[in-house]
Amino acid sequence: MEIVTIEGLITINATLVAQVVHFLILMFILNRLMFRPILKVINDRTAYTEEKREAIKELELETERLRDEFASRKNDARKDLTLEKADYRDQGMAKANAILDDSRKEAAAIKAKAEEEVGAEIDKVKLSVHGEAAALAEEIMKKVLGRRIVA
């Protein structure tokens, strides 16, 4: 080859061509042995990282959904418990009112029986007092008048 000088700065000869060919061969070998495997590892790690990020996002969404479902169930359970509590309270009040009504009826029956017994006792006492009052009145008249009154 001939030597060409461009303005005296760069000399183009066979060594330059050999260097370019050697550089291209080196790039081909480095690409096969080093760059491709490294890029493959980088791409695999990037894909793995993205896969794990997606899995984390899905787990976060699932966690949020479960948290909402738990809160909803908790609220439903509280509502049910409140309704059951009110129902039990109403049943208890109904039983208490029934017992109170029965007690009132029983007290009224006892009072009526006592009034009846007292009335019967009063009637007995009236008869006995009436007889005694007549005898006492006769006795008083006898002493006041000094004689016995015949009726």
C-alpha positions as CSV (number, residue, x, y, z in Angstrom):
1,M,0.0,0.0,0.0
2,E,1.0,3.4,-0.5
3,I,1.4,6.0,2.1
4,V,-1.1,8.9,1.9
5,T,-0.6,11.9,4.0
6,I,-3.4,14.2,4.7
7,E,-2.0,17.6,5.4
8,G,0.8,16.0,7.2
9,L,-1.2,15.0,10.3
10,I,-2.6,11.5,9.7
11,T,-0.7,8.9,7.8
12,I,-2.8,6.1,6.3
13,N,-0.9,2.9,5.6
14,A,-1.3,-0.9,6.1
15,T,-0.8,-0.7,9.9
16,L,-3.9,1.5,10.2
17,V,-6.0,-0.9,8.2
18,A,-4.5,-3.8,10.3
19,Q,-5.4,-1.9,13.5
20,V,-9.0,-1.3,12.3
21,V,-9.3,-5.0,11.4
22,H,-7.8,-6.1,14.8
23,F,-10.2,-3.6,16.6
24,L,-13.2,-5.1,14.7
25,I,-12.1,-8.6,15.5
26,L,-11.6,-7.6,19.2
27,M,-15.1,-6.0,19.3
28,F,-16.6,-9.2,17.8
29,I,-14.9,-11.4,20.3
30,L,-15.7,-9.1,23.3
31,N,-19.3,-8.9,22.1
32,R,-19.6,-12.7,22.0
33,L,-17.6,-13.5,25.2
34,M,-18.4,-10.5,27.4
35,F,-21.0,-8.0,26.4
36,R,-23.8,-10.4,25.4
37,P,-23.5,-12.5,28.6
38,I,-23.4,-9.4,30.7
39,L,-26.3,-7.8,28.9
40,K,-28.2,-11.1,29.3
41,V,-27.6,-11.1,33.0
42,I,-28.6,-7.5,33.3
43,N,-31.8,-8.1,31.3
44,D,-32.6,-11.2,33.3
45,R,-32.1,-9.3,36.6
46,T,-34.2,-6.4,35.2
47,A,-37.0,-8.8,34.2
48,Y,-36.7,-10.6,37.6
49,T,-36.9,-7.2,39.4
50,E,-39.9,-6.1,37.4
51,E,-41.6,-9.4,38.0
52,K,-41.1,-9.0,41.8
53,R,-42.3,-5.4,41.7
54,E,-45.5,-6.6,39.9
55,A,-45.9,-9.3,42.5
56,I,-45.4,-6.8,45.3
57,K,-48.0,-4.5,43.7
58,E,-50.5,-7.4,43.4
59,L,-49.8,-8.4,47.1
60,E,-50.4,-4.8,48.1
61,L,-53.6,-4.7,46.2
62,E,-54.7,-8.0,47.7
63,T,-53.7,-6.8,51.2
64,E,-55.8,-3.6,50.7
65,R,-58.7,-5.7,49.4
66,L,-58.5,-8.0,52.4
67,R,-58.2,-5.1,54.8
68,D,-61.3,-3.5,53.3
69,E,-63.1,-6.9,53.4
70,F,-62.1,-7.3,57.1
71,A,-63.3,-3.8,57.9
72,S,-66.6,-4.5,56.1
73,R,-67.1,-7.8,58.0
74,K,-66.2,-6.2,61.2
75,N,-68.8,-3.5,60.7
76,D,-71.4,-6.1,59.7
77,A,-70.6,-8.1,62.8
78,R,-71.0,-5.0,64.9
79,K,-74.3,-4.2,63.3
80,D,-75.5,-7.8,63.8
81,L,-74.3,-7.7,67.4
82,T,-76.1,-4.4,68.0
83,L,-79.3,-5.9,66.5
84,E,-79.0,-9.0,68.6
85,K,-78.3,-7.0,71.7
86,A,-81.4,-4.9,71.0
87,D,-83.4,-8.1,70.4
88,Y,-82.2,-9.6,73.7
89,R,-83.0,-6.4,75.5
90,D,-86.5,-6.3,74.0
91,Q,-87.0,-10.0,74.9
92,G,-85.8,-9.3,78.5
93,M,-88.1,-6.3,78.8
94,A,-91.0,-8.4,77.5
95,K,-90.3,-11.1,80.1
96,A,-89.8,-8.5,82.8
97,N,-93.1,-6.9,81.9
98,A,-94.8,-10.3,81.9
99,I,-93.4,-11.1,85.3
100,L,-94.4,-7.7,86.5
101,D,-98.0,-8.1,85.2
102,D,-98.2,-11.6,86.8
103,S,-96.9,-10.1,90.1
104,R,-99.5,-7.3,89.9
105,K,-102.3,-9.9,89.2
106,E,-101.1,-12.0,92.1
107,A,-100.9,-9.0,94.4
108,A,-104.4,-7.9,93.3
109,A,-105.7,-11.5,94.0
110,I,-104.0,-11.5,97.4
111,K,-105.4,-8.0,98.2
112,A,-108.9,-9.1,97.1
113,K,-108.7,-12.2,99.2
114,A,-107.4,-10.2,102.2
115,E,-110.3,-7.7,101.7
116,E,-112.8,-10.5,101.6
117,E,-111.4,-12.0,104.8
118,V,-111.3,-8.6,106.5
119,G,-114.9,-8.0,105.3
120,A,-116.0,-11.4,106.7
121,E,-114.2,-10.7,110.0
122,I,-115.8,-7.2,110.1
123,D,-119.3,-8.8,109.6
124,K,-118.6,-11.3,112.4
125,V,-117.4,-8.5,114.7
126,K,-120.4,-6.3,113.8
127,L,-122.8,-9.1,114.7
128,S,-120.9,-9.7,118.0
129,V,-120.6,-6.0,118.7
130,H,-124.3,-5.4,117.8
131,G,-125.4,-8.1,120.3
132,E,-123.1,-6.7,123.0
133,A,-124.2,-3.1,122.2
134,A,-127.9,-4.1,122.7
135,A,-127.0,-5.8,125.9
136,L,-125.0,-2.9,127.0
137,A,-127.7,-0.4,126.1
138,E,-130.2,-2.5,128.0
139,E,-127.9,-2.5,131.0
140,I,-127.4,1.3,130.8
141,M,-131.1,1.9,130.5
142,K,-131.8,-0.4,133.4
143,K,-129.3,1.5,135.6
144,V,-130.4,5.0,134.4
145,L,-134.2,4.3,134.7
146,G,-133.8,1.9,137.5
147,R,-136.0,-0.7,136.0
148,R,-136.0,-3.2,133.2
149,I,-137.5,-2.2,129.9
150,V,-139.6,-4.8,128.1
151,A,-139.8,-4.5,124.4
